Amino acid sequence: MSIFRRIANLFHRSKLDQEVEAELRSHIEMRTADNLAASAQILQLSLPR
């Protein structure tokens, strides 16, 4: 494998890592929003009326 190919692979991996990180971040944000909504609903149901 040529040195140029190895350098190109380093940049490609970096881009792939960024894409995976963005995807994971998106899933974590959605899960956090779901958990906050569920917590708010539980708190609202537990308050005396």
PyMOL Python script that loads the backbone (N, CA, C, O; Angstrom):
from pymol import cmd

cmd.read_pdbstr("""\
ATOM      1  N   MET A   1       0.859  -1.178   0.000  1.00  0.00           N
ATOM      2  CA  MET A   1       0.000   0.000   0.000  1.00  0.00           C
ATOM      3  C   MET A   1       0.904   1.240   0.000  1.00  0.00           C
ATOM      4  O   MET A   1       1.840   1.340   0.793  1.00  0.00           O
ATOM      5  N   SER A   2       0.613   2.156  -0.881  1.00  0.00           N
ATOM      6  CA  SER A   2       1.453   3.343  -0.990  1.00  0.00           C
ATOM      7  C   SER A   2       1.218   4.290   0.183  1.00  0.00           C
ATOM      8  O   SER A   2       0.189   4.232   0.855  1.00  0.00           O
ATOM      9  N   ILE A   3       2.166   5.134   0.402  1.00  0.00           N
ATOM     10  CA  ILE A   3       2.070   6.116   1.491  1.00  0.00           C
ATOM     11  C   ILE A   3       0.903   7.073   1.259  1.00  0.00           C
ATOM     12  O   ILE A   3       0.252   7.514   2.207  1.00  0.00           O
ATOM     13  N   PHE A   4       0.646   7.388  -0.002  1.00  0.00           N
ATOM     14  CA  PHE A   4      -0.462   8.297  -0.309  1.00  0.00           C
ATOM     15  C   PHE A   4      -1.806   7.661   0.037  1.00  0.00           C
ATOM     16  O   PHE A   4      -2.717   8.333   0.519  1.00  0.00           O
ATOM     17  N   ARG A   5      -1.915   6.372  -0.211  1.00  0.00           N
ATOM     18  CA  ARG A   5      -3.141   5.650   0.105  1.00  0.00           C
ATOM     19  C   ARG A   5      -3.358   5.610   1.626  1.00  0.00           C
ATOM     20  O   ARG A   5      -4.481   5.750   2.109  1.00  0.00           O
ATOM     21  N   ARG A   6      -2.276   5.419   2.356  1.00  0.00           N
ATOM     22  CA  ARG A   6      -2.365   5.380   3.821  1.00  0.00           C
ATOM     23  C   ARG A   6      -2.807   6.725   4.379  1.00  0.00           C
ATOM     24  O   ARG A   6      -3.629   6.787   5.293  1.00  0.00           O
ATOM     25  N   ILE A   7      -2.263   7.787   3.830  1.00  0.00           N
ATOM     26  CA  ILE A   7      -2.663   9.135   4.280  1.00  0.00           C
ATOM     27  C   ILE A   7      -4.127   9.379   3.936  1.00  0.00           C
ATOM     28  O   ILE A   7      -4.871   9.924   4.751  1.00  0.00           O
ATOM     29  N   ALA A   8      -4.542   8.985   2.752  1.00  0.00           N
ATOM     30  CA  ALA A   8      -5.946   9.152   2.351  1.00  0.00           C
ATOM     31  C   ALA A   8      -6.860   8.366   3.287  1.00  0.00           C
ATOM     32  O   ALA A   8      -7.936   8.845   3.646  1.00  0.00           O
ATOM     33  N   ASN A   9      -6.441   7.167   3.685  1.00  0.00           N
ATOM     34  CA  ASN A   9      -7.244   6.367   4.612  1.00  0.00           C
ATOM     35  C   ASN A   9      -7.379   7.033   5.973  1.00  0.00           C
ATOM     36  O   ASN A   9      -8.416   6.909   6.626  1.00  0.00           O
ATOM     37  N   LEU A  10      -6.347   7.732   6.401  1.00  0.00           N
ATOM     38  CA  LEU A  10      -6.437   8.447   7.676  1.00  0.00           C
ATOM     39  C   LEU A  10      -7.544   9.486   7.631  1.00  0.00           C
ATOM     40  O   LEU A  10      -8.320   9.613   8.578  1.00  0.00           O
ATOM     41  N   PHE A  11      -7.620  10.229   6.533  1.00  0.00           N
ATOM     42  CA  PHE A  11      -8.671  11.238   6.401  1.00  0.00           C
ATOM     43  C   PHE A  11     -10.038  10.593   6.258  1.00  0.00           C
ATOM     44  O   PHE A  11     -11.023  11.099   6.795  1.00  0.00           O
ATOM     45  N   HIS A  12     -10.106   9.488   5.545  1.00  0.00           N
ATOM     46  CA  HIS A  12     -11.381   8.794   5.380  1.00  0.00           C
ATOM     47  C   HIS A  12     -11.897   8.292   6.714  1.00  0.00           C
ATOM     48  O   HIS A  12     -13.083   8.435   7.011  1.00  0.00           O
ATOM     49  N   ARG A  13     -11.033   7.711   7.516  1.00  0.00           N
ATOM     50  CA  ARG A  13     -11.433   7.235   8.833  1.00  0.00           C
ATOM     51  C   ARG A  13     -11.927   8.383   9.691  1.00  0.00           C
ATOM     52  O   ARG A  13     -12.896   8.250  10.438  1.00  0.00           O
ATOM     53  N   SER A  14     -11.251   9.502   9.573  1.00  0.00           N
ATOM     54  CA  SER A  14     -11.648  10.665  10.350  1.00  0.00           C
ATOM     55  C   SER A  14     -13.073  11.086   9.973  1.00  0.00           C
ATOM     56  O   SER A  14     -13.881  11.401  10.848  1.00  0.00           O
ATOM     57  N   LYS A  15     -13.375  11.091   8.688  1.00  0.00           N
ATOM     58  CA  LYS A  15     -14.715  11.453   8.231  1.00  0.00           C
ATOM     59  C   LYS A  15     -15.731  10.419   8.718  1.00  0.00           C
ATOM     60  O   LYS A  15     -16.819  10.780   9.166  1.00  0.00           O
ATOM     61  N   LEU A  16     -15.381   9.149   8.633  1.00  0.00           N
ATOM     62  CA  LEU A  16     -16.261   8.087   9.099  1.00  0.00           C
ATOM     63  C   LEU A  16     -16.505   8.225  10.602  1.00  0.00           C
ATOM     64  O   LEU A  16     -17.636   8.092  11.069  1.00  0.00           O
ATOM     65  N   ASP A  17     -15.443   8.492  11.347  1.00  0.00           N
ATOM     66  CA  ASP A  17     -15.588   8.693  12.794  1.00  0.00           C
ATOM     67  C   ASP A  17     -16.526   9.851  13.099  1.00  0.00           C
ATOM     68  O   ASP A  17     -17.345   9.763  14.014  1.00  0.00           O
ATOM     69  N   GLN A  18     -16.412  10.931  12.341  1.00  0.00           N
ATOM     70  CA  GLN A  18     -17.291  12.091  12.541  1.00  0.00           C
ATOM     71  C   GLN A  18     -18.743  11.727  12.257  1.00  0.00           C
ATOM     72  O   GLN A  18     -19.646  12.154  12.976  1.00  0.00           O
ATOM     73  N   GLU A  19     -18.965  10.943  11.217  1.00  0.00           N
ATOM     74  CA  GLU A  19     -20.324  10.545  10.870  1.00  0.00           C
ATOM     75  C   GLU A  19     -20.921   9.640  11.949  1.00  0.00           C
ATOM     76  O   GLU A  19     -22.084   9.793  12.320  1.00  0.00           O
ATOM     77  N   VAL A  20     -20.124   8.706  12.445  1.00  0.00           N
ATOM     78  CA  VAL A  20     -20.599   7.810  13.506  1.00  0.00           C
ATOM     79  C   VAL A  20     -20.884   8.608  14.772  1.00  0.00           C
ATOM     80  O   VAL A  20     -21.893   8.388  15.442  1.00  0.00           O
ATOM     81  N   GLU A  21     -19.989   9.533  15.094  1.00  0.00           N
ATOM     82  CA  GLU A  21     -20.182  10.365  16.284  1.00  0.00           C
ATOM     83  C   GLU A  21     -21.460  11.195  16.175  1.00  0.00           C
ATOM     84  O   GLU A  21     -22.210  11.304  17.145  1.00  0.00           O
ATOM     85  N   ALA A  22     -21.712  11.773  15.017  1.00  0.00           N
ATOM     86  CA  ALA A  22     -22.926  12.564  14.808  1.00  0.00           C
ATOM     87  C   ALA A  22     -24.171  11.693  14.942  1.00  0.00           C
ATOM     88  O   ALA A  22     -25.169  12.115  15.526  1.00  0.00           O
ATOM     89  N   GLU A  23     -24.112  10.492  14.407  1.00  0.00           N
ATOM     90  CA  GLU A  23     -25.243   9.566  14.501  1.00  0.00           C
ATOM     91  C   GLU A  23     -25.511   9.181  15.953  1.00  0.00           C
ATOM     92  O   GLU A  23     -26.659   9.184  16.398  1.00  0.00           O
ATOM     93  N   LEU A  24     -24.463   8.852  16.682  1.00  0.00           N
ATOM     94  CA  LEU A  24     -24.623   8.500  18.096  1.00  0.00           C
ATOM     95  C   LEU A  24     -25.155   9.683  18.901  1.00  0.00           C
ATOM     96  O   LEU A  24     -26.034   9.522  19.748  1.00  0.00           O
ATOM     97  N   ARG A  25     -24.620  10.860  18.631  1.00  0.00           N
ATOM     98  CA  ARG A  25     -25.087  12.061  19.332  1.00  0.00           C
ATOM     99  C   ARG A  25     -26.577  12.276  19.085  1.00  0.00           C
ATOM    100  O   ARG A  25     -27.320  12.617  20.004  1.00  0.00           O
ATOM    101  N   SER A  26     -27.005  12.078  17.855  1.00  0.00           N
ATOM    102  CA  SER A  26     -28.415  12.240  17.513  1.00  0.00           C
ATOM    103  C   SER A  26     -29.292  11.270  18.306  1.00  0.00           C
ATOM    104  O   SER A  26     -30.337  11.653  18.833  1.00  0.00           O
ATOM    105  N   HIS A  27     -28.857  10.021  18.384  1.00  0.00           N
ATOM    106  CA  HIS A  27     -29.625   9.026  19.131  1.00  0.00           C
ATOM    107  C   HIS A  27     -29.667   9.350  20.627  1.00  0.00           C
ATOM    108  O   HIS A  27     -30.699   9.185  21.277  1.00  0.00           O
ATOM    109  N   ILE A  28     -28.550   9.806  21.155  1.00  0.00           N
ATOM    110  CA  ILE A  28     -28.506  10.170  22.581  1.00  0.00           C
ATOM    111  C   ILE A  28     -29.430  11.351  22.850  1.00  0.00           C
ATOM    112  O   ILE A  28     -30.143  11.356  23.853  1.00  0.00           O
ATOM    113  N   GLU A  29     -29.429  12.344  21.978  1.00  0.00           N
ATOM    114  CA  GLU A  29     -30.305  13.507  22.156  1.00  0.00           C
ATOM    115  C   GLU A  29     -31.780  13.105  22.098  1.00  0.00           C
ATOM    116  O   GLU A  29     -32.589  13.594  22.887  1.00  0.00           O
ATOM    117  N   MET A  30     -32.132  12.208  21.159  1.00  0.00           N
ATOM    118  CA  MET A  30     -33.523  11.760  21.071  1.00  0.00           C
ATOM    119  C   MET A  30     -33.924  10.981  22.313  1.00  0.00           C
ATOM    120  O   MET A  30     -35.027  11.156  22.833  1.00  0.00           O
ATOM    121  N   ARG A  31     -33.038  10.128  22.785  1.00  0.00           N
ATOM    122  CA  ARG A  31     -33.332   9.326  23.980  1.00  0.00           C
ATOM    123  C   ARG A  31     -33.463  10.225  25.213  1.00  0.00           C
ATOM    124  O   ARG A  31     -34.326  10.001  26.062  1.00  0.00           O
ATOM    125  N   THR A  32     -32.607  11.237  25.303  1.00  0.00           N
ATOM    126  CA  THR A  32     -32.672  12.190  26.413  1.00  0.00           C
ATOM    127  C   THR A  32     -34.002  12.933  26.399  1.00  0.00           C
ATOM    128  O   THR A  32     -34.632  13.102  27.442  1.00  0.00           O
ATOM    129  N   ALA A  33     -34.423  13.372  25.235  1.00  0.00           N
ATOM    130  CA  ALA A  33     -35.703  14.075  25.120  1.00  0.00           C
ATOM    131  C   ALA A  33     -36.854  13.157  25.532  1.00  0.00           C
ATOM    132  O   ALA A  33     -37.768  13.585  26.237  1.00  0.00           O
ATOM    133  N   ASP A  34     -36.810  11.905  25.098  1.00  0.00           N
ATOM    134  CA  ASP A  34     -37.850  10.945  25.494  1.00  0.00           C
ATOM    135  C   ASP A  34     -37.867  10.745  27.003  1.00  0.00           C
ATOM    136  O   ASP A  34     -38.935  10.716  27.614  1.00  0.00           O
ATOM    137  N   ASN A  35     -36.699  10.607  27.601  1.00  0.00           N
ATOM    138  CA  ASN A  35     -36.621  10.397  29.047  1.00  0.00           C
ATOM    139  C   ASN A  35     -37.099  11.612  29.820  1.00  0.00           C
ATOM    140  O   ASN A  35     -37.769  11.466  30.843  1.00  0.00           O
ATOM    141  N   LEU A  36     -36.768  12.808  29.351  1.00  0.00           N
ATOM    142  CA  LEU A  36     -37.242  14.021  30.020  1.00  0.00           C
ATOM    143  C   LEU A  36     -38.763  14.136  29.937  1.00  0.00           C
ATOM    144  O   LEU A  36     -39.415  14.518  30.909  1.00  0.00           O
ATOM    145  N   ALA A  37     -39.317  13.806  28.785  1.00  0.00           N
ATOM    146  CA  ALA A  37     -40.772  13.860  28.628  1.00  0.00           C
ATOM    147  C   ALA A  37     -41.443  12.841  29.542  1.00  0.00           C
ATOM    148  O   ALA A  37     -42.472  13.138  30.149  1.00  0.00           O
ATOM    149  N   ALA A  38     -40.880  11.658  29.644  1.00  0.00           N
ATOM    150  CA  ALA A  38     -41.450  10.631  30.519  1.00  0.00           C
ATOM    151  C   ALA A  38     -41.349  11.055  31.976  1.00  0.00           C
ATOM    152  O   ALA A  38     -42.279  10.837  32.752  1.00  0.00           O
ATOM    153  N   SER A  39     -40.242  11.652  32.349  1.00  0.00           N
ATOM    154  CA  SER A  39     -40.071  12.123  33.731  1.00  0.00           C
ATOM    155  C   SER A  39     -41.063  13.229  34.066  1.00  0.00           C
ATOM    156  O   SER A  39     -41.643  13.246  35.152  1.00  0.00           O
ATOM    157  N   ALA A  40     -41.252  14.142  33.136  1.00  0.00           N
ATOM    158  CA  ALA A  40     -42.203  15.228  33.354  1.00  0.00           C
ATOM    159  C   ALA A  40     -43.611  14.679  33.533  1.00  0.00           C
ATOM    160  O   ALA A  40     -44.378  15.156  34.370  1.00  0.00           O
ATOM    161  N   GLN A  41     -43.938  13.670  32.736  1.00  0.00           N
ATOM    162  CA  GLN A  41     -45.266  13.068  32.843  1.00  0.00           C
ATOM    163  C   GLN A  41     -45.428  12.364  34.191  1.00  0.00           C
ATOM    164  O   GLN A  41     -46.486  12.468  34.812  1.00  0.00           O
ATOM    165  N   ILE A  42     -44.424  11.669  34.644  1.00  0.00           N
ATOM    166  CA  ILE A  42     -44.493  10.984  35.944  1.00  0.00           C
ATOM    167  C   ILE A  42     -44.627  12.019  37.061  1.00  0.00           C
ATOM    168  O   ILE A  42     -45.424  11.833  37.980  1.00  0.00           O
ATOM    169  N   LEU A  43     -43.870  13.090  36.992  1.00  0.00           N
ATOM    170  CA  LEU A  43     -43.967  14.140  38.015  1.00  0.00           C
ATOM    171  C   LEU A  43     -45.355  14.769  38.011  1.00  0.00           C
ATOM    172  O   LEU A  43     -45.926  15.023  39.072  1.00  0.00           O
ATOM    173  N   GLN A  44     -45.885  15.015  36.851  1.00  0.00           N
ATOM    174  CA  GLN A  44     -47.201  15.626  36.748  1.00  0.00           C
ATOM    175  C   GLN A  44     -48.272  14.700  37.326  1.00  0.00           C
ATOM    176  O   GLN A  44     -49.201  15.167  37.985  1.00  0.00           O
ATOM    177  N   LEU A  45     -48.154  13.421  37.091  1.00  0.00           N
ATOM    178  CA  LEU A  45     -49.133  12.469  37.613  1.00  0.00           C
ATOM    179  C   LEU A  45     -49.011  12.300  39.132  1.00  0.00           C
ATOM    180  O   LEU A  45     -49.988  11.967  39.802  1.00  0.00           O
ATOM    181  N   SER A  46     -47.824  12.527  39.662  1.00  0.00           N
ATOM    182  CA  SER A  46     -47.615  12.335  41.095  1.00  0.00           C
ATOM    183  C   SER A  46     -47.970  13.557  41.932  1.00  0.00           C
ATOM    184  O   SER A  46     -48.036  13.469  43.158  1.00  0.00           O
ATOM    185  N   LEU A  47     -48.198  14.684  41.288  1.00  0.00           N
ATOM    186  CA  LEU A  47     -48.567  15.878  42.047  1.00  0.00           C
ATOM    187  C   LEU A  47     -50.012  15.775  42.529  1.00  0.00           C
ATOM    188  O   LEU A  47     -50.885  15.295  41.805  1.00  0.00           O
ATOM    189  N   PRO A  48     -50.256  16.233  43.764  1.00  0.00           N
ATOM    190  CA  PRO A  48     -51.649  16.211  44.249  1.00  0.00           C
ATOM    191  C   PRO A  48     -52.498  17.200  43.461  1.00  0.00           C
ATOM    192  O   PRO A  48     -52.032  18.252  43.023  1.00  0.00           O
ATOM    193  N   ARG A  49     -53.740  16.827  43.302  1.00  0.00           N
ATOM    194  CA  ARG A  49     -54.652  17.702  42.534  1.00  0.00           C
ATOM    195  C   ARG A  49     -55.527  18.485  43.455  1.00  0.00           C
ATOM    196  O   ARG A  49     -56.356  19.273  42.998  1.00  0.00           O
TER     197      ARG A  49
END
""", "prot")
cmd.dss("prot")
cmd.show_as("cartoon", "prot")
cmd.util.cbc("prot")
cmd.orient("prot")
